[in-house]
Amino acid sequence: IMFEGEYREDILIKGKLKVTFVTRSASSTATITKQLDSTKFNLISSMQESRALLCICHSLISYNGKDLSQATIEVRQAFIEKLPSVVVGALSNALVEFEMKTEAALSDAEAF
């Protein structure tokens, strides 16, 4: 990550669904934060769900053979919003695991 600027990984969800995630840039994180800050939420859970969806939109670059790497965030979001909610939940869980793994790798002094 430090030398390439990003990290990509192919992940197999439930042994069947192949996706590729990429680490988000500081710019992507700021964009997500600004979008959430400009939206009125009545429930914390609504904000958390929206944040999870936006994180997937900024991180998912391939879905079951479909290349999304050059797609705009809006196109990715429209694609993801058409998926069944159980699939979006599985994507969210896989993304959390991916992020924990990359964070752990960067916090390891041996990685540097």
C-alpha positions in Angstrom: 0.0 0.0 0.0 2.8 2.4 0.9 4.6 2.0 -2.4 1.7 1.3 -4.8 -0.8 3.7 -3.3 -3.5 1.1 -3.1 -4.0 -2.6 -2.4 -6.4 -4.9 -4.4 -7.5 -8.3 -3.5 -9.8 -10.9 -5.1 -12.1 -12.4 -2.5 -14.4 -15.4 -2.8 -17.6 -14.8 -0.9 -19.4 -18.0 0.3 -17.2 -20.0 -2.0 -19.1 -18.8 -5.1 -19.1 -15.0 -5.6 -15.7 -13.5 -6.8 -15.3 -9.8 -6.1 -12.3 -7.5 -6.0 -11.9 -4.8 -3.4 -9.4 -1.9 -3.5 -8.4 0.2 -0.5 -10.0 3.6 -0.5 -8.0 6.8 -0.8 -8.2 9.7 1.6 -10.2 11.5 -1.0 -12.8 8.8 -1.2 -13.1 8.7 2.6 -13.6 12.5 2.6 -16.2 12.3 -0.2 -18.1 9.6 1.8 -18.0 11.8 5.0 -19.2 14.9 3.1 -22.0 13.0 1.6 -23.1 11.6 4.9 -22.8 15.0 6.6 -25.0 16.6 4.0 -27.8 14.0 4.5 -30.4 14.2 7.3 -30.9 10.9 9.0 -33.6 10.1 11.5 -31.9 7.0 12.8 -28.2 6.1 13.5 -28.8 2.8 11.8 -29.9 4.6 8.6 -26.6 6.5 8.6 -24.6 3.3 9.2 -26.4 1.5 6.4 -25.7 4.4 4.0 -22.1 4.6 5.1 -21.6 0.9 4.5 -23.2 1.2 1.0 -21.0 4.1 0.1 -17.9 2.3 1.3 -18.7 -0.6 -0.9 -19.3 1.7 -3.9 -15.8 3.2 -3.4 -14.1 -0.1 -2.8 -15.7 -2.7 -5.2 -13.9 -2.8 -8.5 -15.0 -6.2 -9.8 -18.2 -8.2 -9.2 -18.5 -11.8 -10.5 -16.4 -11.1 -13.6 -18.0 -7.6 -14.2 -15.3 -4.9 -14.3 -16.4 -1.9 -12.3 -12.9 -0.3 -12.0 -13.5 2.4 -14.5 -17.2 3.0 -13.6 -18.1 6.2 -11.8 -19.2 5.9 -8.2 -22.8 6.7 -9.3 -22.7 3.8 -11.7 -21.3 1.5 -9.1 -24.0 2.6 -6.6 -26.8 2.0 -9.1 -25.3 -1.5 -9.8 -25.0 -2.3 -6.1 -28.5 -1.0 -5.2 -30.0 -3.5 -7.7 -28.5 -6.4 -5.9 -30.5 -8.4 -3.3 -30.0 -7.0 0.2 -28.6 -10.3 1.4 -25.8 -10.0 -1.2 -25.1 -6.4 -0.2 -24.9 -7.6 3.4 -22.3 -10.2 2.3 -20.4 -7.6 0.4 -20.4 -5.4 3.4 -19.1 -8.2 5.7 -16.4 -9.1 3.2 -15.3 -5.5 2.9 -15.0 -5.2 6.7 -12.8 -8.3 6.8 -10.7 -6.9 3.9 -10.2 -3.6 5.7 -9.3 -5.3 9.0 -6.7 -7.4 7.1 -5.1 -4.4 5.4 -5.1 -2.4 8.7 -3.5 -5.2 10.5 -0.8 -5.5 7.8 0.0 -1.8 8.1 0.1 -1.8 11.8 2.7 -4.7 11.8 6.1 -3.2 12.1 7.5 -6.0 9.9 5.4 -4.8 7.0 7.5 -1.7 6.8 
